[in-house]
C-alpha cells in the first residue's frame, strides 16, 4: 500500500516573512477622537510654527533616512498633504517645503508581512523570455499579514526546472501599493448585491432602471440625483443611498507603474468591504473560448465582521480589475475558478456551507448558482471540514483538485481528488490519505499545525505545490503526476 505522504517531495527553499518590506500609508494622529479640534490640527500648527531652516533640515533628514526605501517619497508626502490640507488654517501660507513636511508627519511605514507570510498560489508568469529548455517562469501570489492581522496580496517570481530545480527571485526593492482608478460598473452585479442584502424598494428599483448595463461614477451620481422628490425624502432613502454607493464601489481597478517588478507590487485594501484584509488569493491563468488568456483570481474581502468573495482580473499582472462575486455559490470563503470553460460553462469550486467542496456555475445574470456537492468530510484527517487548495489542474486523468482537510487539534493537511474531465460534477478518484501534512519543522508558527495552499500547477510531469507552513513561512513541494494518479482510488460517496 502506498504511503501517500511519501509522494510529495519538499524542496529546500522557503520564503520567510521579511519585516523590511514596507509601504507608506496615511497616518492621522487622533483621528478616532470625537473632538471638533483633533490632535491633527495641533500637529499642523506645530509644524507651521517651525522656522524655515529647521523645516528644510527636518525634510532633508527624513528624505535621507527613508528615501531609498520607497519610490517617489516626495510625491507621497505631497499626496498626503493634499489629503489633510483642510486641517491647515486658511490664514496660514505654507511654503512648498513645509507642505512636504506636513505630508511626512502624516505618513508612516507599514510592514506588510511582519506578522506572517502564507497561503500562496502559483501561475505561469507573463514573461517567459531568456529561459533554457525545461524551464518555466512562474508568478507566486502571497498572503501577507502585518500589524493588526491586516492582510494584503503580494507576489514573488521564480523559475521552475529543469526537473525539480527551483530558483526564487530575490524580493528586494521598494514596494508600490498601486493607484486606484475608476472602472465601468456592471448593473447586474449591483442588482444582485441589492437582492442578496435585502434592499428591495422603490429607490433601488428606480436607480437600477435609470442605469445602463455598464455605467461610470458620473452616470451613477446622475441616476441618484434624478430621484423624484417623493422618493428622495422617504425615511429609508438615506440608508438606501448609502447601500447603493457601497455596493457600486465594490468594483474598482488598480494600476502599477510599468517599470515595477512583480515582487514590488502590493494589492492593498481599497474599499470598506476589504478594510481588514484581502485574504487567500487563488490565481489561475484563464483561457477563454477564443483562446485569449487572462490572469484571474478569487479572494476573500474582510471588513472586520463580514466576509465577501471578490474576483480579480488582469492581462499582465500590472493592472487589475476587482469585482464582487454574487449568488449562492459565492457565500463563503475559498472559491477557485476553473482555468477554462467546460461545455461552455464558467465553473468554480466553492464551500458555501462551510465544510463541503462544491461546484458552482456562473449564470447569465452574473451570479454563481447553488453548488453541487462534490466532497464532504469523510476521512479521519478531514472530519471537521474540507475545502479546495486552489483551482483545478487539467490533466489527462481529469481535473486534479488539491484539497485541504481539518482534523483533530485543528490540524490542516492537503489531499487530492480527480473530477471527471467532461462532467466535473462527478468525483472519479481520491487520494486515500493526506498528500502533505505538517512535519516537525512546520507545525510551529503564527497559526500552528497548518499546511495550506491556494494553488499549484503542472510542469513537465511534476505537480508544483507552494504551501504555507503554519503561516510562518512558504514552502514548495513537488509530486510526480503519474505516481499521484496511480495512488488514487475510486471515489465512493457517502
Helices and strands as residue ranges (DSSP letters): G 4-6, E 8-10, E 15-16, E 22-26, H 39-48, H 52-66, G 67-69, H 73-84, G 85-87, H 96-105, E 107-111, E 116-124, E 136-146, G 147-149, E 150-160, E 166-168, E 179-181, E 185-186, H 187-196, H 202-210, E 214-215, H 217-225, H 229-232, H 237-248, E 252-255, G 262-264, G 272-274, E 278-287, E 293-302, E 307-314, E 319-324, G 328-330, E 336-337, E 347-350, E 357-361, E 372-375, G 380-382, E 385-388, E 393-395, E 398-406, G 408-410, E 412-419, E 427-431, E 436-437, E 451-452, E 457-459, E 462-469, E 473-480, H 481-487, E 488-490
